[in-house]
Structure formats: structure tokens, C-alpha cells
Amino acid sequence: MNDTLQRLTLQPGALALSDLRAVWGGHQRLDLAAKAWDDIAASAATVDAIVAKGDPAYGINTGFGILAKAHIPNDQLATLQRNLILSHAVGTGELLSDTIVRLILLTKIGSLARGYSGVRPIIVETLVALYNANIMPAIPSQGSVGASGDLAPLAHMTLAMLGVGQVRHDGVLVEAVDALRAAGIEPVTLAAKEGLALINGTQVSTALALHGLFMAERLLEAAMVTGSLSVDAARGSDAPFDPRIHAVRGQPGQIAAAKIYRELVAGSAIRASHLVGDERVQDPYSLRCQPQVMGAVMDLIANAGRTLLIEANAVTDNPLLFEGGEIISGGNFHAEPVAFAADTLALAIAEIGALAERRIALLIDANLSGLPAFLVREPGLNSGFMIAHVTAAALASENKSLAHPASVDSLPTSANQEDHVSMATFAARRLDQMAHNTAVIVGIELLAASQGIEFHRPLKSSETLESVHAQLRQHVAPYDADRFFAPDIEAARRLVVDGALSASCKELFTVLHP
């Protein structure tokens, strides 16, 4: 075990977004707060008492779903739980990334450790051991409707605990039984209630949505930087960022965004040149209305973050055990809050890309920008950014379709026992594709705006934006004549996705990271 890793002590129910971002950003060693073990053991003892008493209790000594009326004898309870996992492990599609699986394990551990789920300490110990050994269960990405929990993907997670199926150990796909043996982890035999507790829950859809949230934050930061570069490239005005405009409207995200734009362009000599002899009265909306659009995006992202933080700390399996041995069936596994948050993030991600695409279109249009056509000398001989913009338009259009709300759809399952579902898992899963589409669009804007700024030399942009420009030029040369363009776009996209683009001005974005 690597003892040099940073450590995270999990206080069940008290994860912060900063904790979740840290886990999203890389592997850490996980410790569980000491008190949690007492809560887990007490909950497991309640299940033992129910089994000993023999009265029917859903998920403990009955069948599942519409088969809940079937009573299961005590000597078959372990078989019942194992059969549940094997029969529910029906996922398909590409495997979820280790980043997503880490978040799944973390939030599942946190949920079970609150002491309402009835699992024994060995179950949580095994999940923690898998996490710390960097043994990530192989979880297919498709097969959950986001109600009754993320049943199929969480069943695949649980298979690894049984030593069945495959896992990724330090990124390499191997048989689960071999990885567990190498790490000194014993496969578990599930007791009453434990299989159901493991596969009920919203941890997969929540982890996917958290990934979308953190990607949206990076895209927002990057697009505010590239949007500011575009203002200078087009010799636009910074008057629309005046705080008085935004104060009288009162929208908090808009006020915060305008402040960021003001600071990004502050001190620009290109901006100063706009004040002399420029007959334009107002800039196009893609420049002028950035605080209004990106501020609204900022508010959407913050709202989604609040919902997802609650869900990451929640107990979402069923039934739940409370003081006095009472067992209550409910529906915390229904992922509607996650679906709504994911649909909101889809809108935010789509709009970030849509506005950036419009700025690219502005910059390549000589009539609007005052720059050489398609941002290249000798246009005609050279096509410049003509088709790079087409790529941006294609991806912005894809995002329009992907942004359609998934939560408005529902197909009944389990013989109509589960007659309304959230579709949260797909709602969250599609955010990754949307985020990468938008990262390409913003990357193309970075290239275009940086190219535009160079046509204004010897005038310089602000100190902050010049540092961003210099950072790009470490990876991509100026576009003097047509060349193989795709590698440039990939390099710019990587700066956006990695968060490197806004790293030099990170202090401006603290409002995004509560």
C-alpha cells in the first residue's frame, strides 16, 4: 500500500465538494472516522435481530421488487444475496473510468457508514480496502434507469467484493480474484440485507454527475478566459463589464462574472486603443452579454453543486433501519434530484460552447472583427480558421441534441413495480461527451483569439491574458500559413480539459469552488 498518498478521513455525511474534487483529481488514501464503525455495527446487529425473530422484512428475508411476498428461509439468506448480485450484474457498454469508480466507492462507503443500511463492518472494510489498494471494479457504463438505485452498475461493483468478474488494478484490467489475492483482501460472503444495500443507491449517477459538475467548472473558467481574449482580439469594449450595470439587475452569478471579466482585461493596451477613433457603439451579444450568459451558467453550476453534494452524503438504499429496530421501506434510491442536476449541467455546458462558437464566428468574419479573413494572412491562398469553425459549429450542434432533458423520460420496469424512473444515470453519463465537445470549441476559440491578438502587435493585452497567450504558444506556434491543424486543436483542448488554461489566474475563480 502506498503510504505517500494524501489522506482523506471520511466523516460520513460530511463530505465537502473540495473533498470530492480532490478524489476526482487523483487517488488518495481513505480512512473512515472511528465513530462510524460503531454505527455500522449497531445497524448490522439490528438486522441480526430481525433475522432471529423471523418476521418478514423486505430485502432481509424476502424476495425483491415485485417478488417481495416470497419468504426466504434463514439458511438460504446468503444464497439470496449472492443470487441478487449475480442476476443484477447485467451492465453493458464501455467501462467507467477509474476516476468515476473512485467517486462511486467513496460515496457508497460514506452512505453505508452512516449506519442505516444494516451491513456488517466487514463490508465497509472491504470497500475501503479496494479503494486504498487502487482496485477499481470493472463497471459497465450502461444499464441503469436511475431508480431502485443504480442496480446493474452497483452489482458489478459488488462482484469485485465477491472475487467475481474483473477489476482494474493500477489501471490494468485483471481478474478480480487475482487482484484481491495480490492485495491480501479476502472475498466476502454476503449476509442478510447486504447485497441489497450495496446495489440500492444513487452512487453511480451521482459520481457521473459530479464528474460533469467538475468538468463544467473547468469549462466555465476556460471560456471566461478565452472570451476575454476574444474581446481584445475583436477590439471590443469593456464597458459592458461595468459593475453598475450588473448591480441594478442583481443576479449574483452575473455580478461575479462581470468582476472576473473586468479583472481579466484590466490594463490591456488593446482595450485602450478601442477608445480612440472606434465608431462602433455596441459589440455583438457574444462579447457584450458574456456576464449575463456566463453568470447564469455560474448560478446553474452552483445550484447543481449544492444538490449533488447533498446526494453524495446521502443514504439512498432501501429499506432503512432506524433506532429501536424499526425497518422502513421508502424510495431514497429514486435519483430524480440527480437527474435534474445533470439536466441543468447539460444546459450550462451546452451554453458555454454555444457562446464560444459565436465568438469564433465573429473573429473569422473580417466585416465584424476587423481582422484578416479567417485569421490568416493571404486568405484565399490559405483557408485559416475556416473549417476549424465548422468543427466548433458541428460540436455545438451535437450538444444541442444531447442537452435535451433526460429526466422527462421514463420507462416502467420490474413488472410495473418500478413504474416511474429518473433516467439519472444517462442524464449524468452524457455530460462527459458534452464536456469534451465544449472543450474542443473553447480550445478553438483560444487558438482564434490568440491569433487575433497577434494582429494587434505591438499592442499587448492585459498581463493576465498575455500570460495565457504565452502558455498556449509553448504548445502551438502562430498560424502563419495553412498546416495540419488538428494537432493544434488537440493541444488547446488539452489545456482546457486539464484546467491548465486558467491556472495562472485561479484566484479569480475562487467563487466557483466553495
NUVEX-767741 format. One record per atom (N, C-alpha, C): y, x, z. Coordinates in pm, whole numbers, plus 50000, padded with zeros to 5 digits. Example, Ala and Ser with C-alpha at 12.3 -4.5 7.8 and 13.67 -1.06 7.14 Angstrom:
494315131950780;495505123050780;496705132050780;497755128550708;498945136750714;500035129050787;
END
This chain:
498825008450000;500005000050000;501245008850000;502235005449922;503445013549909;504415010250022;504555019350119;505435017050234;506875020750204;507155025650081;508535029150046;509305017149991;508615005949970;509274994149918;510254988550021;511304982149971;512184974750060;511394963450124;511794959450243;511044949350318;511854936550327;511144925550318;511734912450338;510944905450448;511604902050557;510974894350663;511254879650637;510194872150611;510334858050575;510374849450700;511504842950720;511644832650823;511434819350753;510294812850771;510004800550697;511144790350710;511574785250595;512664775650592;514034781750591;514134795050590;515444801550600;515694811850490;514974810850378;515254819750265;516674817250214;517384827950180;518694826950117;518544829749968;519524825349889;519484828349746;519474843449723;520144850949810;520124865549795;518714871049813;517914865249902;516514869249917;515734866549789;515944854749735;515214850749615;515624859249496;516914862549486;517364871449378;516724885149391;516614890049515;516024903149537;514554903349494;513814892849527;512404891949486;512314890549335;513214882949277;513254881549130;513524895049065;514314903249131;514704916049072;513664926949085;512664925349174;511654935749189;510734933149307;509654940849312;508634939149415;509144944549548;508904937249654;509244941449790;508024939649880;508054946249995;507024943750094;507434931750177;506504922350194;506784909850263;506144909750401;506944906350501;506454904050637;506804889650675;505924883350751;506164869650797;506594870050943;507664862750974;508174862351111;507054858451208;507034864951324;505914863551417;505674849151460;506724841751487;506564828051536;505814819251437;505924822251310;505304813951208;503784813251227;503184823951274;501724824051290;501274813651393;502064811651497;501734801451596;501814787551535;502834785151452;502984772151388;501834769351292;501414779551219;500294778051126;499014774551202;498744782151308;497514779851385;497504765951448;498634761351498;498694748051560;498414737251457;498924738951335;498694729151230;497224728851190;496604740651180;495174741351146;494334734751255;494724736351381;493974730151491;494014714851481;495114709551431;495214695051411;494204690251308;494034697951201;493034694351100;491634694851161;491364705151238;490044706151303;489754693851389;490774689051461;490594677451546;490314664951464;490984663651349;490754652051262;489334652251207;488884664051165;487524665451113;486504661951221;486724666951341;485784664351451;485724649451486;486854642751475;486894628451507;486174620151402;486304624451274;485554617851168;486224606251100;487394602151146;488104591151078;488594595850942;488554586950840;489014590850706;490484595250709;490754606750649;492124611850636;492254617950498;493224613050420;493354617250281;493474632450270;492714638050178;492784652150149;492004660950245;491554655050356;490784662750455;489304659550443;488984646750447;487564642950431;487404631250335;488304630850234;488204620750128;488324627549993;488064619949888;488354624549754;489864624749731;490264627449607;491664629749578;492184619649474;493474617049480;494084607949385;493484594149397;493094588549284;492524575049285;491144574749347;490544586749373;489224587749437;489344589049588;490514585749642;490754587649786;489874579049874;489264568349820;488414559649902;487034565649927;486714576349853;485404582749871;485404591449995;484544588250092;484464596050216;483504607750196;483904619650240;483114631850220;482564636450355;481234638350366;480654643150492;481174656950530;481164659850660;481714672450710;481034684650649;479724683750624;479024695450572;479324698050424;480114689450362;480494691450221;481984694050203;482714695550314;484164697050302;484574710050233;483854720950260;484174733550194;483914732550043;482794725950008;482484723849866;483554715049800;484004704849872;485044696049821;486304704049783;486714712949872;487944720549846;487754730549732;486604737049726;486354746449616;486284738949483;485584727549482;485504719649359;486884715249312;487754711949408;489114707949374;489814718949295;489694731249341;490364742349274;489764744849136;488444745249129;487784748049001;488114737348897;488094724648939;488324713848844;489784712648802;490694717448888;492124716248857;492684728648786;491884739148774;492344751348705;492164749548555;493014741548496;492894737748354;494144741448276;494894751348324;496124755248256;495854761848123;496894762148041;496794768247910;498124775047878;498154782147767;499394788747726;499504802847779;500624809247747;500864822947790;500914823647943;500524835247995;500574837148139;502014838648187;502284833048304;503584835048365;503784849748401;505024854348393;505324868248423;505114871248571;504944884048601;504814888048741;506054884148822;507204884548759;508444880548827;508344866148876;507874857148790;507744843048827;506654841448933;505534848348917;504424846749011;504814851749149;505604862549156;506084867049287;506864856049358;507734849249283;508514838349343;507604826749385;506564824149305;505604813649341;504924816949473;504414829149483;503724833249606;504664832749727;505874837749708;506824837949819;507114823849869;507404814749778;507774801249820;506564793449871;505374796149819;504174789649872;503884794650014;504014807550036;503834813150171;504834806650267;506094805950225;507114800250310;506854785650343;506364778150246;506074763950268;504914762050366;503814768950342;502644767650430;502944772550571;503804782750581;504084788950711;504974780450800;505504769550748;506314760850833;505444752350926;504124751950901;503234745850996;503054730850984;503184725750862;502974711450840;501804708850744;501134719450700;500164718150591;498714719050635;498454723650756;497094723550808;496194734550759;496734745550708;495894756650663;495734766650777;494634773950774;494384784250875;495254796650848;495484804750950;496254817150928;495674825950819;494324826150802;493714834850702;494204831650561;494554819050537;495044815250404;496384821750377;497284820950472;498614827050455;498494842350455;497624847550541;497404862050543;496954867150406;496074859650341;495564863850210;496664863350104;497494853050107;498614852250013;499584863850033;499874867050160;500764878350189;500134891450141;498824892750162;498144904950119;498184906549967;497974895549894;498084896149748;499494900449707;500484894349769;501874897549737;502154912349760;501764917449877;502084931249912;501304941349830;500104937649785;499304946549701;499694945649554;500714937449524;501154935349385;500004930349297;499194921649356;498124914849282;498634900849250;498984898949123;499594886449080;498564877749007;498224866249062;497274857448994;497694854548850;496704853848762;496964850548621;497134835448609;498384830948590;498704816648590;499194812548453;498444804148381;498924799148252;500184790848271;501044791048171;502374785248184;502424770248157;501374764648096;501414750648058;500314742748129;500604729948154;499584721148211;500024713548335;501334714248369;501814706748485;502874696748441;502814684648499;503834674548472;504844673548587;504704682248686;505694682848792;505644671248888;504454666048913;504274655749016;502844656949067;502624652749192;501404656049265;501324671149282;502484677449265;502544691949270;502264697949134;502474711049126;502134718549005;500644721749012;499834711348995;498414712149028;497674723148952;497734722648818;496954732248740;497404746648764;498694749848752;499074763848774;498804768648916;499004760149015;498714764449153;497214765749177;496404758149104;494954760249113;494574774149061;495234778448953;494984792048903;495444802549004;496544799949072;496964808949180;495874809949286;495304798549323;494324798049430;493004804549388;492664803849261;491444810549213;491414825149255;492554831849247;492594846049282;492184848149426;492544838849514;492174840049656;490664838749675;490014831549583;488574829749589;487814841149522;488544850049455;487894860749380;487374855949246;487994845549191;487564839649064;488684841548962;488314843448836;489304844648731;489924858448726;491154859148675;491804871948655;493134872648729;493574884848749;494884887548809;495514899148732;496814901048754;497454913448708;497694922048831;497084933848831;497264943348942;498144954548891;499354955648949;500344965248900;500534963848749;500524951348703;500814948348564;499634948648470;498444952348519;497254953548433;496334941648462;495884934948357;495024923248372;493594927648404;493074923248520;491734927148565;491064914848627;489764915948653;489054905248721;489524904448866;489714892248913;490234890249049;489324896649154;488014895049139;487094900249240;487204915449251;487444922149138;487584936749140;488884940949205;489964933849175;491264937249233;491254935149384;490644924149428;490574921549572;489744932349642;488634936049581;487784946349642;488544959549653;489264963249547;490004975849548;491104975949654;491684964249680;492774963249778;492264960449919;490954958849935;490394956050066;490694941950115;490804932550022;491094918550056;489824910350038;489404903450142;488214895150133;488534881850065;487724877349968;487904863849914;487754853450024;488504842650014;488454832450119;487474821350082;486964814750185;486234802250169;487124791350225;487484781850142;488454771650181;487834761850279;488604758250380;488204748050476;488924735050444;488664724850527;489234711550504;490754712450486;491254705350386;492674703750356;493284715550281;492644727350286;493304739450239;493494739950088;492494735950011;492664735949866;493794726749824;493834714849884;494874705249851;496254710449889;496354716750007;497644722250049;498124733149954;497184740749899;497554751649810;498024746749673;497434735949622;497804731749486;498844720549484;499004713349595;500134704149604;501394712349626;502494708749563;503744715849586;504464718849457;505744721549471;506614723549355;506924738349331;506094747249382;506464761449381;506554767249239;505724762549146;505764768049011;507034763448939;507304750548941;508514745848875;509764751648941;509724753249073;510874759149144;511074773649105;509994781349099;510104795449060;510644796748919;510154788548827;510664788848689;512134785248684;512524775348763;513924771148765;514814781848829;514304788548933;515074799548993;515284810748892;514264813648813;514444823548706;515544819048611;515524806348573;516584800948487;517954801848552;518004799148682;519274799948756;519834814148752;519004823948782;519494837648789;519844842948649;519114838648548;519494842148411;520824835648373;521014823148413;522264816248382;523444823448447;523264828348569;524334835848634;524694848248554;523694855548506;523964867548427;524654864048295;524214853248233;524824849248107;526274845148127;526534837948235;527904833848264;528804846048282;528364855548362;529144867748381;529404874748248;528334876848171;528464884348046;529374877147948;529244863947939;530044856447843;531514855847883;531814856548012;533214857348053;533804870848015;532994881348022;533454894547979;533654894747828;532654890147753;532794890447607;533874880847560;534024869547628;535094860247593;536464866247613;536614874447718;537884881447740;538124892047633;537054899147595;537174908547484;537614901647356;537084889547334;537454882047213;538914877847215;539424874647333;540854871447345;541694883047294;541334895047337;542094906647292;541834909647145;540574908447102;540264911346962;541054902146868;541224889646908;541974879946826;543464879846860;543884889046944;545274889546992;545694875847044;544834870347128;545114857447187;546034858547307;546414847147360;547334846447473;546554845247604;547134851147710;546544849047841;547284838147918;548254831547854;548964820547920;548014809347966;546944806247891;546034795747938;545314799048068;545414811448116;544774815348241;545724814348360;546954810048334;547954808948440;547434800048553;547494804648677;546894796948788;547534783248807;548774781448767;549424768548788;548764757348708;548284760848589;547604750848505;546374745448580;545614754348637;544324750848695;544484744548834;545524748548903;545754742849036;546054727849028;546774723648924;547134709448917;545964700848873;544944706748817;543724699148787;542804698748908;542634710148973;541904710449099;540424712949090;539864714848971;538434717448960;538124731649012;537264732849113;537084745949177;536524756649084;535544753249000;534994763148909;536034767748809;536834758648760;537884761948664;538904771348726;539294768648849;540254777348919;539684791348935;538404792048976;537764805048995;537604812448862;537234805248757;537054811548626;538364816948573;539434809348585;540744813848536;541164826848604;540874827848733;541204840048806;540434851948750;539174849848719;538364860648663;538914864848527;539254855248442;539814858748311;541124866348325;541984862048418;543254869048438;543014883648475;542054885848563;541804899448608;541124907748500;540304901548419;539634909048312;540624914148207;541644906348174;542574910448068;543834917048122;543954918148253;545184923548314;545454937748266;546664940048221;547074953448180;546754956948037;546324947347958;545964950047819;547204952547734;547234963947664;548324966747571;548214957947447;547004953847413;546834944647301;547464931247335;547244926847458;547874914447504;549394915647497;549944926947538;551394928847535;551934927847392;551124932447295;551574931747155;551654917447106;550894908447168;550934894247131;552314888247157;553014893547253;554294887847295;555414890747196;555174900147103;556224904347010;555884899746869;556644890246817;556544886546677;555334878346639;554634872346735;553484863846705;553954849446699;553794843246583;554304829646565;553334818846609;552114822646651;551144812546694;551604806146826;551484793046833;551894785946952;550714784447049;549534781246994;548354779247078;547124785047009;546234790247090;544964795747039;543954784547022;542914786746940;541814777046931;541154774947068;540494763747081;539904760047210;538914770447262;538174777047172;537154786447217;537754798147293;539044800947271;539754810747350;540514804147465;541254793647431;542194787747525;541514780047638;540404773547609;539744764747706;538584771347778;538544784547776;537434791247844;537384788047994;538484787948066;538364784548209;537834770448232;538224761148145;537774747348162;536274746048136;535784752648030;534364751547996;533514760048089;533884772548103;533064781548185;533194778348333;534334772748372;534454768148510;533524756648539;533424747348443;532474736248459;531044741448463;530744751248379;529424757648382;529164763948518;530174770648571;530054776948702;529704766648809;530354755048804;530074744448900;528654739148885;528194737448760;526824732648737;525814742548794;526034755348768;525114765548817;525084765548970;526244764349032;526304764249179;525574752049235;525764740449172;525074728349218;523564729649206;523114735049092;521684737249073;521144747049176;521934757449206;521504767249305;521304761149442;522174751949481;522024745449611;520724737349617;520444729949511;519224721949507;517984730849511;517984741449433;516814749949424;516594758049551;517664761449620;517494768349748;516814759349850;517234746749855;516574737149944;515094736149909;514804735049779;513414733349737;512584745749765;513174757549751;512454769949778;512034771049924;512754764250012;512444764450155;511644752250200;511334743350109;510794730250146;509294730450167;508824720150237;507394717150248;507114705950150;506294708750048;506144699149937;504704695549907;503784698350001;502414693849976;502194680250044;500974675350038;500654661850088;499154661050117;498744654450228;499584648450332;500114659250425;501044655250513;501664664550607;501284660950749;501224671350833;500804669850972;501994671851064;502154662651158;503284663151249;502804663551394;503764665451485;503414666451627;502644654251673;501704656651763;500884645651813;499674643051725;499464651351623;498294649851537;498434639251432;499664634051409;499844623651309;499834629751170;499074623551080;499004627850941;499604616950853;500574620850769;501334611150691;501274615050544;500894605350459;500904607350315;502254602950259;502794611150172;504064607950107;504104613949969;505284617849923;505404622649786;506344634449768;506374643649867;507264655149853;506924664049735;505724662549682;505314670449566;505984665949437;506664654449437;507344649749315;508574658349295;508634664949179;509624675549158;510904670649090;511274658149111;512484653149045;513734661349076;513954665849201;515144674149223;515144686849138;513974692849122;513864705049041;514104701748894;513554690548848;513754686548708;515224684448678;515914677448767;517344675048745;518114688248747;517784697148841;518474710148847;518224718148719;516974717948671;516644725348550;517354719548428;517414706248420;518124700048308;519614703548312;520164704448432;521554708548447;521754722948401;520844731648440;520924745648396;520794746748245;519974738148185;519854738248039;521194735247973;521914725548026;523244722447973;524164734547986;524134740948103;525004752348127;524694763848030;523414766948016;523014778047928;523374775047784;523144762647741;523474758847604;524974759947578;525794755847673;527234756147652;527794770347654;527214779147735;527634793147731;527454798547590;526284795947532;526014800747396;526844793847291;527054780747308;527814773147209;529254778147200;529874780847314;531254785547312;531334799747257;530364808247293;530364821947240;530194821847088;529334813147037;529154812146891;530454808646822;531234799646881;532514795746821;533494807446819;533444815846920;534344827446922;533914837646816;532614839346796;532154848146688;532664842946554;532534829846533;533014823846408;534504826246390;535264825446497;536714827846490;536994842346450;536284851646513;536574865746489;536264870046346;535234864546284;534884868946149;535724862046043;536504851746081;537354844345988;538734850845985;539024857845877;540284865245869;541494856245883;541394843845839;542534834645848;542864831045993;541854830846079;542064827246219;542344839546307;541614850346280;541674861846371;542714872146331;543084872246203;543964882846155;543264896146139;541964896346156;541154908446142;540554908946002;540054920445959;539364921045829;538214910945823;538004905145706;536944895145691;535604900845733;534914893345817;533594896845868;533584910045945;534774913945991;534914925246084;534414938446025;534644940445896;534214952845835;535224956845729;535444969745718;536324974645612;535604973145477;536384970945374;535854968545240;534894956645238;535344944945287;534494933145275;534244929945129;533084925445100;532644923544961;531604933944931;532024946644937;531034957344930;530124956645052;530724953245167;529994951845293;530034937345340;528934932445392;528864918745447;529234918145594;529184929545663;529604929945801;528834920345890;529594912345967;529014903346065;528684889446009;528674888145878;528444875045816;527144868645865;526044875845854;524744869845886;524414871246034;525044880646102;524894880846249;525424867746307;526504862646250;527004849646296;526004838546263;525344839446149;524344829346113;523224829246219;522804841046262;521794841746369;522304834846494;523544837546532;524124831146651;524144816046634;524504811346516;524544796846492;523144790846500;522154797946445;520774792946450;520294791446594;520604801246677;520144800846816;520904790346897;522194788846869;522964778446936;522414764646901;521994763046776;521414750346734;520064747846800;519244758246811;517964756846882;518204752147025;519204757847088;519474754247227;519924739747241;520564734547140;520954720347145;519714711547159;518674714747083;517444706847092;516744709147225;516694721747267;516004724947392;516714719247514;518014716547501;518784711447614;518554696747640;517834689947552;517534675847576;516854674447712;517304665347799;516744664647934;515254661447936;514494669848002;513054667548016;512764656848120;513674655248216;513414646148328;513414631548290;513914628248172;513924614048131;512584609948073;511674619448059;510354616448004;509354614948119;508354606848098;507274605448196;506054599548128;504904605748154;503634600148108;502734598248230;502274586248258;501414584048375;500124592048364;499654596848480;498424604648486;497534599348598;496324604948607;495364601848713;495094586848722;494734581148607;494384566848600;495474558148661;496734561748630;497934554348672;498204554748822;497464563148896;497844565449034;499164573249039;499274582948951;500494590848939;501264585348820;501944574148842;502494566448730;503924569948693;504544579048766;505844584348724;505894599048762;506164607548665;506164621948689;507504627748643;507794639948690;509134645548669;509284654148546;508194659748496;508214669548387;509054681948424;509134684748555;509984695648602;509494709248553;508204710848538;507694724048502;508124727948362;508044718648269;508574721648136;510094722648138;510734713848214;512204714348224;512654728248265;511914734348358;512274747748405;511774758748313;510584756748256;509994767348173;510804769948048;511394759547990;512144761547865;513454768847886;513874770648013;515134777648040;515064792347998;513874798348007;513754812447969;514054814247821;513484805747735;513764806747592;515234804347563;515804794447629;517224791547609;518084803347654;517724809347766;518504820647817;518454832347721;517294835147664;517204846347571;517934843147440;517924830647397;518734826847281;520204829647308;520674825247424;522084827047456;522424841747477;521494849447531;521744863847547;521984870447412;521254866347309;521484871847176;522874867947126;523244855347144;524564850747099;525664858747168;525574860047299;526584867447374;526564882147334;525384887547308;525294901347260;525994903247127;525834893647037;526534894446908;528034893546929;528474884947021;529914884447049;530414897647105;529624904147190;530004917247242;530234927047127;529334927047032;529484935946916;530714932346835;530904919546811;532014915046727;533364917546793;533464914146921;534744915946991;535074930747006;534054938947032;534294953347042;534754958946909;534164954046802;534594958146668;536034953846644;536364941546684;537724936546663;538754944646737;538434948746860;539374956646939;539694969846870;538704975546804;538924988546739;539884987546622;540034975846563;541014974046456;542444974046509;542604973146641;543944973246700;544344987046753;543504997146734;543845010346782;545125015346716;545985022646787;545725029346915;545935020547039;546285007747020;546434999047137;545104997547209;545194996447341;543974995247420;543964981947495;542774977547525;542594965647607;542794969547754;542434960747844;542564963647987;541604974948025;541844980948139;540974991648186;539534986848201;539374974748256;538034969348276;537324967148144;538014960848049;537384957847920;537154970547839;538004980347853;537754993047783;536494999847838;536234998147968;535005004048024;533774996947969;533884983847949;532784976347888;532584980847744;533684982447672;533604987147534;532945000847527;533335009747618;532745023247620;531255022647652;530875013447739;529465011947773;528665007847651;529174998447573;528484994447450;528355006247355;529415014047343;529405024947245;528445036147284;527965036247406;526905045647442;525595042047374;525475029447330;524235024647270;524385021047122;525595017247082;525815012046947;527085018246890;526985024246773;528155030046707;529015019146644;530285021946617;531115012146545;530485008546410;530784996546362;530204991746237;531164995046123;531025006946067;531945011345961;531515006545823;530215004945804;529675000245676;528314994045704;527824985945611;526574978845633;525434988545664;524624984545760;523454992245802;522444982445861;521284987545894;520244979545960;520844974646092;521064961346102;521894955846209;521074951246330;519804947646308;519014941846416;518934950746540;518764964146526;518714972346648;520004971746731;521144970346664;522414969046737;522414956246821;521954945546760;521924932746831;520974933346949;519834939846930;518874941047040;519464949347154;520164959947123;520774968147228;521814960247306;522624952247235;523634944047302;522974933047384;521924927047330;521214916647405;520654922247535;520144934347529;519554940447648;520624942747755;521814946547716;522904948147812;523214934947883;523114923947809;523354910847869;522224907047963;520984908047917;519834903647996;519664911948123;519924924948114;519734933748229;520854932548331;521924925548295;523054924448387;523954936548385;523694945948292;524484958248288;525894955848236;526054945648155;527344943448088;528464941148189;528174933548293;529214930348391;529124938948516;528244949148516;528054957148637;529324964448677;530114968748579;531314976448610;532424967848670;532264954548661;533284945648717;532624935048806;531554939248875;530734930048953;531534923049062;532514930249117;533274924249227;534004911649184;534274910149055;534954898049007;534064885749018;532754887749025;531814876649015;531154873349148;531724877949257;531114875149387;531044860249416;531924852549354;531914837949373;530604831849326;529894838749236;528644833549181;527444836649269;527604844549373;526454849549447;526564846649596;526464833949634;526534830549776;525324835949852;
END
